[in-house]
């Protein structure tokens, strides 16, 4: 039975995740890839197109997930079906790892209870369908914990060298996992109490393994940029975006000088650093500038620093899943599985945190379970809190919950009543804190993303409905007017679209989307010369590749082959290899007869 039970729990996990997938066929958010999803898909397509370096600069985001997607695309085609099925399989394997850790440290009952809790954890089910690294990060956190536990029981440097290599790859998946190797070694010191020589050999092995992977990353970055950077360059940007005078929420929110999408934001932060310093900066120098600015702000305003810390900790403990790409509750609501009363974070925290303490008290080796937990808490305190950031510690809390359950059964069987009130009170207190932590108000962002998602899949009636509701609920937010205009364009109602975007551009002259789409509508109506000016204005307001492509088309239709070719070439340079519309630009170059 001990062998069959974990397999049954894994089967339950797979069934729930597949059921959510099957029931989410009408969820438009799965087809609207923005922010981090857009970056990783673009990186994957660049690699699959033959540009193995991914992008011609130091990676500013953690690259490994993009390469994982590229591998799946190479095997199965550019289709997220394979990605989603792979991530469902990966998360099902995570359930098996949870059982393995719990059973090894506290017995089969602990492993089974922890595995059951994670199998039915709603946010874990939600993330398996997104083109985000969350599911892979959870699996890697569990894998590293298991490898560290294995290495700690062995002599010599090579087991810890293997752990170091895994820690290096984990870092390329998520830079904060750089903490895994040193935290693993500290857990080893506590759990195994090794002699000094053995401890130093383990440290040397872990450092060598980590250095091997970071050396490869640094060499790649040096090749493309002349800078031997082992890590990505976005740390300074993320640090300031989540800790600045304009943002005391404890969450990610770019300052007023930056656009929101990762690529645009990196560009804007770099440009602002150069503007302030009055000189050109490398990506590493720009990142260092924002790290220094963050430190200066926090040191100059201890009250703001304390407010940020409190809100980050409370947001991380709260049951509400703080979105930074998609709303978990919104995404789950599209399937029957997601609408079921699945347990949230509160239960994992309430039972898991006391369970980890009990586990370490009973078995020092349970300290290895703290590696992902402490990594997440350090990340949240330094940067910001979000659902995705805290997910890697959820399975370890589930292991802790399993240990708590097994310990409670042991006490009851032995009729040892004394520990139950204290530990039960601790669990109830944590549950109360988690469930009472205030959720942020529903934002216009969620309605806007849903409206854009409906537009992306061609559900224009629903897109208009969401946009109309958003315009009523959030008067003055012109993004909803953009959705309505886009729906008119998609239905070839060009006169309506032109009128809507012309009116929007008058109301909001700084709206790059309004000017860009006004130019496209003018092009569709045959007003070629009239289209160029709004497109040029859109480019000045927000320089994006798509506007270069539209300018190429406008100049081509106007008969200016030289200017058209210039814009097509600039689009290809800016959009990069594997861009979805690169063929359109290449065909334009062929038509205008330029190379």
N, C-alpha and C positions, 0 to 999 in steps of 0.2 A: 504493500500500500504506500510506503514511503517513496517509492519510485514513481508510482502512478499519480499520486496527488499533485506534485509540482507540474507534471505534464498536463493534468486537467486544468490547473490554474492558467498555464500558458495558453491552452486551447481557449479558455474563457477570454483571456486578454486579446487573442487574435480575433475571436468572433466579435467582440465589442468594437474593435478598431475597424474590422471589415464591414460590420454593420453600419458604423458611422460613415464610412466611405460610400457604401452603397446608398445610404439615405441622403447623402450630400450632393447628389447629382445636379440639383437645381440651385446649389449655392454659388452665386456669381463671384463671391470673394475668392474662390479657388482659381479663378481665371483672371484676376486683376492683380498683377504683380508689381508692387511698388516698394519703395524704400529698400530694405535689405534684400528682399526677394528679387527685386529687379537687378541689383548689383550681382548677386550670385548667379543668376541665370545668364546675365551678360558675360560674366567671367567664364562660365562653363562653355558657352557658345564660341567664345574667342578661342578657347583651348581646342575644342572639337574642330574648329575651322582650320587648325594647323598652327596657330600661334601658341606654342606650348608654354611660353613665358607668362601668358595670361594677360598682362598689360605692360606697356613700355615705361614703367616707373616702379618705385618701391611700392609694395602692396600697402594700401592704407587701411584695408580691412583684412581680417584673418582669411587666408586663401584656401585652406584645405577643403572646406565644404564645396567651394566652386569646382575644385578638381574632382571631388567625389561625384558631383552632378555630371561633370564632363565624361567621367568613366561610364556612368549609366547611360548618358546620351549616345556615347560611342557604341555601346553594346545593343541598345534597344531603340535608338532614334530619339529625336528631340521631342519627347513625350513625357509629361509628368506622371502618367499612369505608372510607369516603372519606378519612378522616384517614390511615389506614395506607397506602392506595394512593398518596396524595399524598406521604407521607414516603418511600416507596420510590422514587418518581419524583425527589424532591429529592435523595436520597442517590445515585441514579444520576447526576444532574447534577453532584454533587460529584466523582464519578470523572472526569467530563469536565474540570472545573476543575483537578484535580490534573494531568491530562495537559497542559493548556494552560500551567500555571505551569512544570512541569518542562521542557517542550519549549522554552518561550520563554527560560528561563534557562540550560539546559544541553543542549538538543537533544532530538529526538524519542525517542531511546532512554531518556533519563532520565524523560521524561514518561510513556512507556509502562510502564516498570518501576514507577514510583510509583503509577500508576493501577491496575495489576494487584494490587499489595500491598493497597491500600485496598479494592478490589473484593471480596477474599476475607477481609477483616478481620472476625472473628467478632463483636466487640462492636458494630461499626457495623451489621451485619445485625440484631442483637438490638434496637437502639434504634428501628429504623424502625417497630416495631409498638406502641410505647408512646405514650400521650398525654402525652409529655414533650417539652420544647423541644430535646433533645439533637441530633436530626438537623437541625433548623432552625438551631441554633447552629453546627454544623459547616459547613453550607452558607454561612452568613453570614460565618464566619471566612475561608473561601476566597474568597468574593465580595469582601470588603473588601480582602484581600491583592491580588487581581487589579486592583481599582479603584485602590489605592494605587500599584501598579506602573505603571498607565496614567497616573495623574495626575502621577507623578514625571517622565514624559517630555514633559510639556507646559508651556507658558508660561501665566502668568496665574493669577488667583485662582479662576476658576470650576471647574476640575477638582478642586481641593482642597476647594472648597465642596461639590461633589458627594460627595467622600469624607467630609467632615464630616457631611453629612446622613445618609449611610449609617451612619457611626459612631454617630450619635444614635439611629437606629432599632435598631442592634445593641445599644446600651445598654438600650433598652426591652425587648429580648429577654432580655438577661442583663446586669445592672448592671456586672459586671466589664469588659465590653467598652467601657466609658468610656475605657479605656486605648488602644483602637485608634487613635484620631485622633492623640494625642500620640506614640505609638510609631511610627505611620506617618510622621509628620513627621521624627522622629529617623532612621528608616531612609532617608528621602529625603535628609537631610543627608549621611549616610554614602555612599549610593549615587551621588548625582548631583553632590555637591560644588558646590552652587549658590552664586552670588554672594549677598552679604548681602541685597540688595534683593529678589532673587527668593525667597530663603528666607523673608523676612518676609511677602511677598505670599502665599506658600503657607500660612504659619501663620495669617495673617488669614483666608484663605478657609476653611481647615479649622475655625477657631474660629467663624466666622459660620455655617457649615452646622451645626455641632454645637449652637450656641446656638439656632438656629431650632427644632430638634426638642426640645431640653430646655426651651425657652421654652413650647412647646405643652404639654408634660407638666406644667411648673410651673403654668401657667394652669389646667389641669384640676384639679390638686390644690388650688389656691387656691379654685377655685369650690366644691368639695365640702367643704373643711375650713377655709378661711381661712388656709391655710399654703402659700406658694409653693414647695413642695418639688419639685425636678426629678427626684429619685431616689426609689426605694422606701424604706420605713422599717424593713426587716428587717436592715439591715447590723449594727446593734449587737447584736441578738439572735443572729444567726449567728456573729458574732465571739466573743461570750462563750460560746455553746454549744460552740464548738470550741476554746476556750482558757480553761479555768477549773480550779480545784483538783480538781474531781470528774472531770475528763476530760483525761487526758494521752495519749490514744491518737493524736492528730493527725487524728481523724475526727469527724464530727458526732455529738453525743450530748447531749441536753438535760439540764440539772441537775435535781435532785430536786424543785424547786418547780414544774416545768413539765410539761405534757402534751406528747405527741409530735407530733400533727398540726399543720401550719403555722398554721392559724387559731387553734386552741387555744393553741399555744405563744406566738404573738404576744400573745394576751390575757393569758396568765399572766406573761410577761416584763413587760408593761406594768404589771400589777397589783403585781408584786413591786417594781418600781422605785418606784411610788407609795407602797407600804408602807414601804420603806426611807427614803424622803425625807420622808414624812409630808405630801405635798401632791399635788394633781392635776397630771398632766403631759400635754402633747400627744404624739402619736406620735413626732415628731421629737425632742422632749426625752427621751422614754424611750429611744429608740435611742442618743442621745448619752450618756445615763447608762451604758448597757452598754458602749459603746466606752471610756468613761473607766474603768470597772471592769476591763475587759480589760487596758488599758494599765497600771493600777495593779498588777494581779496579775503581769503579766510582768516589770515593773520590780522588784517586790519579791522575785521568785524567779527569778533568772537560770538556775538549774539546770533548773527546769521549762520555761522558755522554750527552752533548748537541747534538752531532751528532745522537746518538741513539734516543733521545727524538724527534728530528725533523723528523727522518725517520719513527718512529712509528706513529706519528700523521699524517704525510702525507700519509703513507701506509694505515692508517685506513680511512682517508677521500677520498682516491682515488677510482675511480669507478672499477678498476681492482680487481678481487677476488683473493687474495693471497692464494695459496694452501699450506696446510701442510700435507695433505693425498692424495688428488686427485685434479686435475685441474678442476675447475667448468666449464670452457669453453669446455674442452675436453669431460667431461661427458655429458654436454648438447647437444653436437654436434651429438650424436648418435640418437636423436629423432627429429621428425618434430616439436614438441612443443618446444623443447630446442633450435632449430635453428630459431624459430620465433623471431622477434625483440622485445623481452620482456624488460621492463624497468629494469635498474640495480640500483646499490646503489646511483648513482649520483642524481637521481630524489627524492629518499626518503630523502637524506641529504638536497638537495636544498630547498625542500618544508617543510620538517619535522623540521629542526632546527629552522627556523623562526616561524613555527607554534607552537612549544612548548613554545617559548617566548610569542607569542600572547596569547596562551592558559592560561599561568600562569598570565599574565597581566590582562586578563579578568576574570579568575576564579582561585583563589589561589589553589584550589584542584587539578588542573592540575599538580602541583608539584609532585604528586605521579608518574606521567609518567617518571620522571627523574631517578627513582630507577634503572631500568636496564641500562639506558644510562650512568649514572655515574659509575655503576659497570663495564661496558665494558671499559670505558675510563680509569678507574683506573687500570684494568687488563692489558690493552694494554701498558700503560705507564710503569708499573712495569715489565711486562714480555715481550710479543712480540705481533705483529699484525699478523692477519691471517683472512681469510674469516670466518672460524668457530667462532673465538673469537668475531667478531663484529655482528654476526647474531642476538643475543638476543636483541640488541637495534633497529634492523631494524623495527619490528612491532610497537614499540613505536614512531619511527620517522614517520611511516605511519599514526599513530593516529595524530601526529603533522601536517602532510601534509593535513589530512582531516580538521583539525582545520583551517589551513591556507586557504584552499579552501572555507570553510564556511564563514570565516571572509571576504574574498575578495568578495563573493557574497553579503554579508550584506552591505559592503561599496558601491558596485555598485548600489544596490537597493536604498540605502539612498542618492546616488549621492554625496558621501563623497570621493572625489578624492585624498585628501591630503595623506592618508597613503599608497596608492598604489605605488608611485614611490620608496619610501624608502624600503618598504618590498620587492618589486619586484627586486630592485637593490641588496638587500642582497641575495635573492634566486639565481639571476644570477651569483653573485660572488662565491657563494658556488658551483654552478654547474660548473663554469669555473675551480675552484680549483680541484674539483673531477675528471673532465674529462681530465684535463691536467697533473694530477699527473702521473709520469712515471711508467710504468709497468716494472717489472724485466724481463730480457731476458728469452726467452724460454729455458728451461734447459734440460740436458740429463736425469734428473730424470723422466720427463713426458714420453719420448720415452721408457725409460727402463721399467717403470711400465706398459705401454701399451703392450710392447713385452711380458713381463711376464704374463700379463693378457691373451693374446692370447694363450700362452703356457698352461696356467692353464685350459682353456676350450678346449684344443685339436686342436686349429686352428694353426697348425704348419707352414703352408705356410705363413700365415699372420705374425706369430711370427718371422720367418726367414726374411721376408721382412722388418719389423720394425727394427730388429737387424742389418741387412745390412745397412739400412739407418742411424741408430744410429752410427754404426762404421765409416761410411763416414763423418758424421757431427761432431762427437766427437772423433777424432783419439786419441788413448791412453786410452779411457775408456773401460776397459776390461769386463765390465758387459755385453756388447752386444755379446761378444764372448761366454760368459756363456750361454746366451739364445740360440745361434746357437747350442752349444753342447747339451743343454737340449732337443732341438727339435730333434736332431739325436737320443738321448737316447729314447725319447718317441716313435719314429718310429722304435725302435729296431735295429738301425744302430750302433751296439755296436763298431765295429772297427773304424768307423768314429768318434764316440763320444770319444773313448779312445784316438785316435790320436789328436783330437782337444783339449781335456783337458790336455793331456801331453804337447802339445806345449804351451798352456796357462800357465801351471804351470812353465815351463821354462822361459817364458817371464815375468811372474809376480809371483815370488815365495812366496810372502806374501798373495796370493789370496786363502782364505780358501775354497771358492766355487770350485775353480779349483781342489784342492787336494781331496775334498770330492767326487766330481763327477768322478774324475779319479779313485778313489777307487771303486765307484759303477760300473763303466764301466768294470773295471778289474774283479769284482765279476761276472758280467753278462757273461763275456767271459770265466769264469771258472778259472781265474788266482787268486785263493784264497789267497795264500801267498803274491802275489804281491799287493793285494788290501789293506792289513793291514797297511803297512807303510804310504801310502798317507792319509788314514783315520786318523791315529794317528797324522799325521802332521796337518791335517785340525782341529782336536780337539785342538791341542796346539795353533793354530792361532786364532780360534774362537770357544770356547766351547759351542756347541749347542746340544740339545737333539737328533736331527736327526742323528748326527754323532755317538752318543752312540749306537743307534739302528743299524746303519750300521756295527759298530764294533762287535756288538753281532752276527749279521748274518755272518760276515766274520770268526769269531772264531768258530762259530757253523759249518760252512762248512769246516773249517780246522780240525774239530774233537776235539777242545778244549772246552769241555762242561763247565768246571769250569769258564774259562774266559768269555765265551759267556753268562753264567748265570749272572756273575758280571755286564757285560755291560747292559743286559736287565733290571736288577734291578735298576741300576743307571739311565737308561732312565726313568723308571716309577717314580722314586723319583724326577728327574729334570723336567720332562714334566708335572707332576701333574695330579690330577684326571680329567677325561673327555678329555684327550688328544686324538686326532683323531686316532692315531696309537697305543694306549695303548694295545688294544687287540692283536696286532701283537707281542708286547713284551711279553705279558702274554703267548701267544701260544708258543713263543720261549722258555720261561722258562719251560713250560710243556715238550717240545720236548727234552731239554737237561737234564731234570730230576732234576732240582734244584728248591728250593722254595725261 
